[in-house]
Amino acid sequence: MENLRAEHLGSGREAEHWPKPTLPEYAFIGRSNVGKSSLINMLVGIHRLARVSGTPGRTRNVEHFRVEAHKGKGQAWMLADLPGYGFAKTSKAERATWLNMIRTYLRERENLQCVFLLVDVRHEPQQNDLDMIQWLGEEGIPFVILFTKSDKLKQPSIVSNVARFKRTLKKTWETLPHLIITSAESGKGRDELLAFIADVNSRWGA
C-alpha cells in the first residue's frame, strides 16, 4: 500500500484562519467516535497524521492537510478534518458553536469538491447522521457516505446493515448517494476512495 505525502497546513474556526482555496478540497465529517481520524490516517498511509483518541470530541477546529503522491504524480489536494457531531459531553453552547462553524465551512468553502460523511456500519441509522445527509442535500453540497469499521462485523451483517441504511434513505431520496464500505484496520475501501478523489481532481480547473 503506497503511502502519500501529507503536511498539516493549519487549524482554525474561521475562514481567515484556513488555507487559501487553491487546491481541490475534501472534507471528512461524522459523529464523534466514528473512526474519522483512523480512516484519514489509513487513507494517506501516515499513522499519526490525524490525532486518534479514545475520547470523542477532541477535534475542535477545521484541521487542514495538503496531500500528494510521493512521486508528484497527479493533482495535489487538501483534506479538511471537521469536528465530530453528536458528542453529548460538551455544553450545548459548544456544540452550537461547532455546528455553526461546520455549516459555515461547508456552505462557503469555495474549493470544496466533496464531503465524505462517515457512518459506523455496526449501528442502525442514527438521526443526526440522517439530519446531516438531509442538510447536505438541501444545500446542494456533493457528498459520499463512507461506512466505517467494517472489520468489526462479518460480511452478512455488513450487507444487512448497509441495506437497512439504504431503505431508510429511500424514504426521502429518489437517487441514493455514492456509498463506500471502509475499514481503517484492513485498508478496505482505500483504493476506491483514492480513485474517486483522483477522478474529481482530474476535472479541477477544467
FIFIZA-170313 format. One line per 10 residues: number of its first residue (from 1); their letters; for each residue x, y, z of N, C-alpha, C. Coordinates in Angstrom, 1 decimal, decimal comma, padded with zeros to 4 digits. Example, Ala and Ser with C-alpha at 12.3 -4.5 7.8 and 13.67 -1.06 7.14 Angstrom:
% FIFIZA-170313
1 = as = 013,2:-005,7:007,8:012,3:-004,5:007,8:013,2:-003,3:007,8  012,8:-002,2:007,1:013,7:-001,1:007,1:012,9:000,0:007,9
% end
This chain:
% FIFIZA-170313
1 = menlraehlg = 000,8:-001,2:000,0:000,0:000,0:000,0:000,9:001,2:000,0  000,9:002,0:-001,1:001,7:003,2:-001,2:001,2:004,3:-000,3  002,2:004,9:000,5:001,8:006,0:001,3:001,8:007,3:000,4  001,1:008,2:000,9:001,0:009,5:000,3:001,9:010,5:001,1  002,2:011,6:000,5:002,9:012,7:001,3:001,9:013,7:001,8  001,9:014,0:003,0:000,9:015,0:003,6:001,6:015,9:004,6  001,1:017,1:004,7:001,5:018,0:005,7:000,4:018,8:006,3  000,5:019,1:007,6:-000,6:019,9:008,3:-000,4:021,3:007,9  -001,5:021,9:007,4:-001,4:023,3:006,9:-001,9:024,3:008,0  -002,7:023,8:008,9:-003,2:024,8:009,9:-004,5:024,3:010,5
11 = sgreaehwpk = -004,9:025,1:011,6:-006,1:024,7:012,4:-006,8:026,0:012,7  -008,1:026,1:012,4:-008,9:027,3:012,7:-010,4:027,1:012,6  -011,1:028,1:013,3:-012,5:028,0:013,3:-013,2:029,0:012,3  -012,4:029,9:011,7:-012,9:030,9:010,8:-012,1:030,9:009,5  -012,8:031,4:008,5:-012,2:031,4:007,1:-010,9:032,0:007,0  -010,7:033,1:007,8:-009,4:033,8:007,8:-008,2:033,0:008,3  -008,5:031,9:009,0:-007,5:031,0:009,5:-007,3:029,8:008,7  -008,1:029,6:007,6:-008,0:028,4:006,8:-007,0:028,7:005,6  -006,4:027,7:005,0:-005,5:027,9:003,9:-006,2:028,5:002,7  -005,5:029,2:001,9:-006,1:029,7:000,6:-006,7:028,6:-000,2
21 = ptlpeyafig = -007,8:028,8:-000,8:-008,5:027,7:-001,5:-007,9:027,5:-002,9  -006,7:027,1:-003,0:-006,0:027,0:-004,3:-006,0:025,6:-004,8  -006,4:024,6:-004,0:-006,4:023,2:-004,4:-007,8:022,6:-004,2  -008,1:021,5:-004,9:-009,4:020,8:-004,7:-009,4:020,3:-003,2  -010,5:020,4:-002,6:-010,6:020,1:-001,1:-011,7:019,1:-000,8  -011,4:018,2:000,1:-012,4:017,2:000,5:-012,5:017,2:002,1  -013,7:017,3:002,5:-014,0:017,4:004,0:-014,4:016,0:004,5  -013,9:015,7:005,7:-014,3:014,4:006,4:-015,1:014,8:007,6  -016,3:014,2:007,8:-017,1:014,6:008,9:-017,9:013,4:009,3  -018,3:013,4:010,6:-019,1:012,3:011,1:-019,4:012,4:012,6
31 = rsnvgkssli = -020,2:011,5:013,1:-020,4:011,5:014,5:-019,1:011,3:015,3  -019,1:011,8:016,5:-018,0:011,6:017,4:-017,7:010,1:017,6  -016,5:009,7:017,5:-016,0:008,4:017,7:-016,4:007,4:016,5  -016,6:008,0:015,4:-017,0:007,1:014,2:-015,7:006,5:013,5  -014,6:007,0:014,0:-013,3:006,5:013,4:-012,7:007,3:012,3  -013,0:008,6:012,4:-012,6:009,6:011,4:-011,1:009,7:011,3  -010,5:010,0:012,4:-009,0:010,1:012,4:-008,3:008,9:011,9  -008,8:007,7:012,3:-008,2:006,4:011,9:-008,3:006,2:010,4  -009,5:006,6:009,9:-009,7:006,4:008,4:-008,8:007,4:007,6  -008,7:008,6:008,1:-007,8:009,6:007,4:-006,4:009,1:007,4
41 = nmlvgihrla = -005,9:008,6:008,5:-004,5:008,0:008,6:-004,3:006,9:007,7  -005,3:006,0:007,6:-005,3:004,9:006,7:-005,2:005,3:005,2  -006,1:006,3:004,9:-006,2:006,8:003,6:-004,8:007,3:003,0  -004,2:008,1:003,9:-002,9:008,7:003,4:-001,7:007,8:003,7  -001,9:006,8:004,5:-000,8:005,9:004,9:000,2:006,5:005,8  -000,3:007,4:006,7:000,6:008,0:007,7:-000,1:007,8:009,0  000,6:007,1:009,9:-000,1:006,6:011,1:-000,5:007,7:012,0  000,2:008,8:012,1:-000,2:009,8:013,1:-000,5:011,2:012,5  -001,0:011,1:011,2:-001,3:012,4:010,6:-002,4:013,1:011,3  -003,6:012,4:011,5:-004,7:012,9:012,2:-004,6:012,3:013,6
51 = rvsgtpgrtr = -004,8:013,1:014,6:-004,7:012,6:016,0:-005,9:011,6:016,3  -005,5:010,4:016,8:-006,5:009,4:017,1:-006,7:009,4:018,7  -007,9:009,5:019,1:-008,1:009,5:020,6:-009,3:008,6:020,9  -009,2:007,9:022,1:-010,3:007,2:022,6:-011,4:008,0:023,2  -011,1:009,3:023,3:-012,0:010,3:023,9:-012,7:011,1:022,8  -014,0:010,9:022,6:-014,7:011,7:021,5:-014,6:013,2:021,7  -014,7:013,9:020,6:-014,8:015,4:020,7:-013,4:016,1:020,8  -012,3:015,4:020,4:-011,0:016,1:020,5:-010,8:017,1:019,4  -011,3:016,8:018,2:-011,2:017,8:017,1:-012,1:018,9:017,4  -011,5:020,1:017,5:-012,4:021,3:017,9:-012,4:022,3:016,7
61 = nvehfrveah = -011,4:022,3:015,8:-011,3:023,2:014,7:-011,4:022,5:013,4  -011,4:023,2:012,3:-011,2:022,6:011,0:-009,7:022,4:010,8  -009,2:021,2:010,7:-007,8:020,9:010,5:-007,5:020,6:009,0  -006,6:021,4:008,4:-006,3:021,2:007,0:-005,0:020,6:006,8  -005,0:019,7:005,8:-003,8:019,0:005,3:-003,6:019,1:003,8  -002,4:019,2:003,4:-002,1:019,1:001,9:-001,6:017,7:001,6  -002,2:017,0:000,6:-001,9:015,7:000,3:-001,4:015,5:-001,2  -000,4:014,7:-001,4:000,0:014,4:-002,8:000,8:013,1:-002,8  000,9:012,6:-004,0:001,7:011,4:-004,2:003,2:011,7:-003,9  003,9:010,7:-003,4:005,3:010,9:-003,2:006,1:011,3:-004,4
71 = kgkgqawmla = 005,7:010,7:-005,6:006,5:011,0:-006,8:005,9:012,2:-007,6  005,0:012,9:-006,9:004,4:014,0:-007,5:003,5:013,8:-008,7  003,0:012,6:-008,8:002,0:012,2:-009,9:000,6:012,6:-009,5  -000,1:013,2:-010,4:-001,5:013,6:-010,1:-001,6:014,9:-009,4  -002,8:015,4:-009,2:-003,2:016,6:-008,6:-003,0:016,6:-007,1  -002,3:017,5:-006,5:-002,3:017,6:-005,1:-003,7:018,1:-004,6  -004,0:017,8:-003,4:-005,4:018,2:-002,9:-005,3:018,5:-001,4  -006,4:019,1:-000,9:-006,4:019,4:000,5:-007,5:018,5:001,2  -007,2:018,1:002,4:-008,1:017,3:003,2:-008,5:018,2:004,4  -009,7:018,3:004,7:-010,2:019,0:005,9:-010,9:018,1:006,9
81 = dlpgygfakt = -010,3:018,0:008,1:-010,8:017,2:009,2:-011,7:018,0:010,0  -013,0:017,8:010,0:-014,0:018,6:010,7:-014,4:017,9:012,1  -014,7:018,8:013,1:-015,1:018,2:014,4:-016,3:017,2:014,2  -016,3:016,2:015,1:-017,4:015,3:015,1:-018,7:015,9:015,7  -019,8:015,5:015,3:-021,1:016,0:015,9:-021,7:014,9:016,7  -022,7:015,3:017,5:-023,4:014,4:018,4:-022,7:014,0:019,6  -021,7:014,7:020,0:-020,9:014,4:021,3:-021,7:015,0:022,5  -022,2:014,2:023,3:-023,1:014,7:024,4:-022,4:015,3:025,5  -021,1:015,0:025,7:-020,5:015,5:026,9:-019,8:016,9:026,8  -020,3:017,6:025,8:-019,9:019,0:025,7:-021,2:019,9:025,9
91 = skaeratwln = -021,0:021,1:026,2:-022,1:022,0:026,5:-022,9:022,3:025,2  -024,2:022,6:025,4:-025,0:023,0:024,3:-024,4:024,1:023,5  -023,8:025,1:024,2:-023,2:026,2:023,6:-022,0:025,8:022,7  -021,2:024,9:023,2:-020,0:024,5:022,5:-020,5:023,7:021,2  -021,5:022,8:021,4:-022,0:022,0:020,3:-022,6:023,0:019,2  -023,3:024,0:019,7:-023,8:025,0:018,7:-022,7:025,7:018,0  -021,6:026,0:018,7:-020,5:026,7:018,0:-019,9:025,8:017,0  -019,7:024,6:017,3:-019,1:023,6:016,3:-020,0:023,5:015,1  -021,3:023,3:015,3:-022,3:023,1:014,2:-022,3:024,4:013,3  -022,3:025,6:013,9:-022,3:026,8:013,1:-021,0:026,9:012,3
101 = mirtylrere = -019,8:026,5:012,9:-018,6:026,5:012,2:-018,6:025,5:011,0  -019,1:024,3:011,3:-019,1:023,3:010,3:-020,0:023,7:009,1  -021,2:024,3:009,4:-022,1:024,7:008,3:-021,6:025,9:007,6  -020,9:026,8:008,2:-020,3:027,9:007,5:-019,2:027,4:006,6  -018,4:026,5:007,1:-017,3:026,0:006,2:-017,9:025,3:005,0  -018,9:024,4:005,2:-019,5:023,6:004,1:-020,2:024,5:003,1  -020,8:025,6:003,6:-021,5:026,5:002,6:-020,6:027,4:001,8  -019,5:027,8:002,5:-018,7:028,9:001,9:-017,3:028,5:001,4  -016,9:027,3:001,7:-015,5:027,0:001,2:-015,6:026,7:-000,3  -015,1:027,6:-001,0:-015,3:027,7:-002,5:-014,6:026,5:-003,2
111 = nlqcvfllvd = -013,5:026,0:-002,7:-012,8:024,9:-003,4:-013,2:023,5:-002,9  -014,3:023,4:-002,1:-014,7:022,1:-001,6:-015,4:021,3:-002,7  -014,8:020,2:-003,0:-015,3:019,3:-004,0:-016,3:018,3:-003,6  -016,1:017,8:-002,4:-017,0:016,7:-001,9:-016,8:016,5:-000,4  -017,9:016,2:000,3:-017,9:015,9:001,7:-018,0:014,4:001,9  -017,1:013,8:002,6:-017,1:012,4:003,0:-017,7:012,2:004,3  -019,0:011,7:004,4:-019,7:011,6:005,6:-019,5:010,2:006,1  -018,9:010,1:007,3:-018,6:008,8:007,9:-019,8:008,3:008,7  -020,1:007,0:008,5:-021,2:006,4:009,3:-020,7:005,0:009,8  -020,9:004,7:011,1:-020,5:003,5:011,6:-021,4:002,4:011,2
121 = vrhepqqndl = -020,9:001,4:010,4:-021,7:000,4:009,8:-022,3:-000,6:010,8  -021,8:-000,6:012,0:-022,3:-001,5:013,0:-023,7:-001,1:013,6  -024,1:000,1:013,4:-025,3:000,6:014,0:-026,4:000,9:013,1  -027,6:000,9:013,6:-028,8:001,3:012,8:-028,7:002,7:012,5  -029,4:003,2:011,5:-029,3:004,6:011,1:-029,6:005,6:012,3  -028,6:006,5:012,5:-028,7:007,5:013,6:-029,3:008,8:013,1  -030,2:009,4:013,9:-030,9:010,5:013,4:-030,0:011,7:013,0  -028,9:011,9:013,8:-028,1:013,0:013,5:-027,3:012,8:012,2  -027,0:011,6:011,8:-026,4:011,3:010,5:-027,5:011,6:009,4  -028,7:011,1:009,6:-029,7:011,4:008,6:-030,0:012,9:008,5
131 = dmiqwlgeeg = -029,9:013,6:009,6:-030,2:015,0:009,5:-029,1:015,7:008,7  -027,8:015,3:008,9:-026,7:015,8:008,2:-026,8:015,5:006,7  -027,2:014,3:006,4:-027,4:013,9:005,0:-028,5:014,8:004,3  -029,6:015,0:005,1:-030,7:015,8:004,6:-030,2:017,2:004,3  -029,5:017,8:005,3:-029,0:019,2:005,2:-028,1:019,3:004,0  -027,1:018,4:003,8:-026,2:018,5:002,7:-027,0:018,4:001,4  -028,0:017,6:001,3:-028,8:017,5:000,1:-029,6:018,8:-000,2  -030,2:019,4:000,9:-030,9:020,7:000,7:-030,0:021,8:000,3  -028,7:021,8:000,8:-027,8:022,8:000,4:-027,1:022,6:-000,9  -027,3:021,4:-001,5:-026,7:021,1:-002,8:-025,2:020,8:-002,7
141 = ipfvilftks = -024,8:020,3:-001,6:-023,3:020,1:-001,4:-023,1:018,6:-001,7  -022,2:018,3:-002,7:-021,9:016,9:-003,0:-021,3:016,1:-001,8  -021,7:014,9:-001,7:-021,2:014,1:-000,6:-021,2:012,6:-001,0  -020,4:011,9:-000,3:-020,3:010,4:-000,4:-020,4:009,9:001,1  -021,1:008,8:001,2:-021,2:008,1:002,5:-020,1:007,1:002,6  -019,3:007,1:003,7:-018,3:006,1:003,9:-018,7:005,3:005,2  -019,0:004,1:005,0:-019,3:003,2:006,2:-018,0:002,8:006,8  -017,8:003,0:008,1:-016,5:002,7:008,8:-016,7:001,4:009,6  -015,5:001,0:010,0:-015,4:-000,2:011,0:-016,0:-001,5:010,5  -015,9:-001,7:009,2:-016,4:-002,9:008,6:-015,7:-004,1:009,1
151 = dklkqpsivs = -014,5:-004,0:009,6:-013,7:-005,1:010,1:-014,3:-005,7:011,4  -015,2:-004,9:012,0:-015,8:-005,3:013,3:-017,0:-006,3:013,1  -017,5:-006,4:011,8:-018,6:-007,3:011,5:-018,3:-008,3:010,5  -019,1:-009,4:010,4:-019,0:-010,4:009,4:-019,7:-009,9:008,2  -019,4:-010,4:007,0:-019,9:-009,8:005,7:-021,5:-009,8:005,7  -022,1:-010,9:006,1:-023,6:-010,9:006,1:-024,2:-009,7:006,9  -023,6:-009,4:008,0:-024,1:-008,3:008,8:-023,9:-006,9:008,2  -022,7:-006,8:007,5:-022,4:-005,6:006,8:-023,4:-005,4:005,7  -023,7:-006,4:004,9:-024,7:-006,3:003,8:-026,0:-006,0:004,3  -026,4:-006,6:005,4:-027,7:-006,3:006,0:-027,9:-004,9:006,6
161 = nvarfkrtlk = -026,8:-004,4:007,2:-026,9:-003,1:007,8:-026,8:-002,0:006,7  -026,0:-002,2:005,7:-026,0:-001,2:004,6:-027,3:-001,2:003,9  -028,0:-002,4:003,7:-029,3:-002,4:003,0:-030,3:-001,7:003,9  -030,2:-001,8:005,2:-031,2:-001,1:006,1:-031,0:000,4:005,9  -029,7:000,8:005,9:-029,5:002,3:005,7:-030,0:002,8:004,4  -029,8:002,0:003,3:-030,4:002,4:002,0:-031,9:002,5:002,0  -032,5:001,5:002,7:-034,0:001,6:002,8:-034,5:002,8:003,5  -033,7:003,2:004,5:-034,1:004,5:005,3:-033,9:005,7:004,4  -032,8:005,7:003,6:-032,6:006,9:002,7:-033,6:006,9:001,6  -034,1:005,8:001,1:-035,0:005,8:000,0:-036,4:006,4:000,4
171 = ktwetlphli = -036,6:006,6:001,7:-037,9:007,2:002,1:-037,9:008,7:001,7  -036,7:009,3:001,5:-036,6:010,7:001,2:-035,7:011,0:000,0  -035,0:010,0:-000,5:-034,1:010,2:-001,7:-034,5:009,4:-002,8  -034,7:010,0:-004,0:-035,0:009,2:-005,2:-033,8:008,5:-005,7  -032,6:009,2:-005,7:-031,4:008,6:-006,1:-030,4:008,6:-004,9  -029,9:007,4:-004,6:-029,1:007,3:-003,4:-027,7:007,9:-003,7  -027,1:008,5:-002,6:-025,7:009,0:-002,8:-024,7:007,8:-003,0  -023,5:008,1:-003,4:-022,5:007,1:-003,6:-022,1:006,5:-002,2  -021,9:005,2:-002,1:-021,6:004,6:-000,8:-020,3:003,8:-000,9  -019,4:003,9:000,1:-018,2:003,1:000,1:-018,0:002,5:001,4
181 = itsaesgkgr = -017,8:001,2:001,5:-017,5:000,5:002,7:-016,0:000,5:003,0  -015,6:000,9:004,2:-014,2:001,1:004,5:-013,9:000,4:005,9  -012,6:000,2:006,0:-012,0:-000,3:007,3:-010,6:000,4:007,5  -010,5:001,1:008,6:-009,1:001,7:008,9:-008,2:000,6:009,2  -008,6:-000,6:009,7:-007,8:-001,7:010,1:-007,2:-002,4:009,0  -008,1:-002,8:008,0:-007,7:-003,6:006,9:-007,3:-002,8:005,6  -007,7:-001,6:005,6:-007,5:-000,8:004,4:-008,6:-000,9:003,4  -009,6:-001,6:003,7:-010,8:-001,8:002,8:-011,3:-000,4:002,4  -011,6:-000,2:001,1:-012,1:001,0:000,6:-011,1:002,1:000,2  -009,9:001,9:000,5:-008,8:002,9:000,3:-008,7:003,1:-001,2
191 = dellafiadv = -008,5:002,1:-002,0:-008,3:002,2:-003,4:-009,5:002,9:-004,1  -010,7:002,5:-003,7:-011,9:003,1:-004,3:-012,0:004,6:-003,9  -011,7:004,9:-002,7:-011,8:006,3:-002,3:-010,7:007,2:-003,0  -009,5:006,7:-003,1:-008,5:007,4:-003,7:-008,8:007,6:-005,2  -009,4:006,5:-005,8:-009,7:006,6:-007,2:-010,8:007,7:-007,4  -011,7:007,7:-006,5:-012,8:008,7:-006,6:-012,2:010,1:-006,5  -011,3:010,3:-005,6:-010,6:011,7:-005,4:-009,8:012,0:-006,7  -009,1:011,0:-007,2:-008,3:011,3:-008,4:-009,2:011,7:-009,6  -010,3:011,0:-009,7:-011,3:011,3:-010,8:-011,8:012,8:-010,7  -012,2:013,2:-009,5:-012,7:014,5:-009,3:-011,5:015,5:-009,5
201 = nsrwga = -010,3:015,2:-009,0:-009,2:016,1:-009,2:-008,8:016,3:-010,7  -009,1:015,3:-011,5:-008,7:015,4:-012,9:-009,5:016,5:-013,6  -010,7:016,8:-013,0:-011,5:017,9:-013,6:-011,3:019,2:-013,0  -010,4:019,3:-012,0:-010,2:020,6:-011,3:-009,6:021,6:-012,2  -010,3:022,8:-012,3:-009,8:023,8:-013,1:-010,2:023,7:-014,6  -010,9:022,6:-014,9:-011,2:022,4:-016,3:-012,4:023,4:-016,8
% end
